[in-house]
């Protein structure tokens, strides 16, 4: 009888250890999944930016930079939304020095 009680205690302890291991594995899987999602988002942004710069450079090399054409290519080839593509276009145009900013004249008092 004492032997069966001892065996039952060992089984209970083993089940408790297995449950603890399963909990740790579940937590680890969640952390890995979250890390993978973050890495995927970062890679996607880098890829979109690189594709966007390439498209802008190609269109600029053609001679005339047509906003509509660049935005259409950014949407179709880089996977951007229309608003995102417009923002990319304007930022790249600014960086390329193709935007002339208005200078406010000071009024003499």
VENPENOR-V856504 format. One record per backbone hydrogen bond with DSSP energy under -1.0 kcal/mol. CO is the residue of the C=O (numbers start at 1). NH is the residue of the N-H. Records with the same first field share a line. If there is no record, write none. Layout:
# VENPENOR-V856504
CO=NH + NH
This chain:
# VENPENOR-V856504
1=5
2=6
3=7
4=8
5=9
6=10
7=11
8=12
9=13
10=14
11=15
12=16
13=17
14=18
15=19
16=20
17=21
18=22
19=23
20=24
21=25
22=26
23=27
24=28
25=29
26=30
27=31
28=32
29=33
30=34
31=35
32=36
33=37
34=38
35=39
36=40
37=41
38=42
39=43
40=44
41=45
42=46
43=47
44=48
45=49
46=50
47=51
48=52
49=53
50=54
51=55
52=56
53=57
54=58
55=59
56=60
57=61
60=63
66=70
67=71
68=72
69=73
70=74
71=75
72=76
73=77
74=78 + 80
81=85
82=86
83=87
84=88
85=89
86=90
87=91
88=92
89=93
90=94
91=95
92=96
93=98
94=97
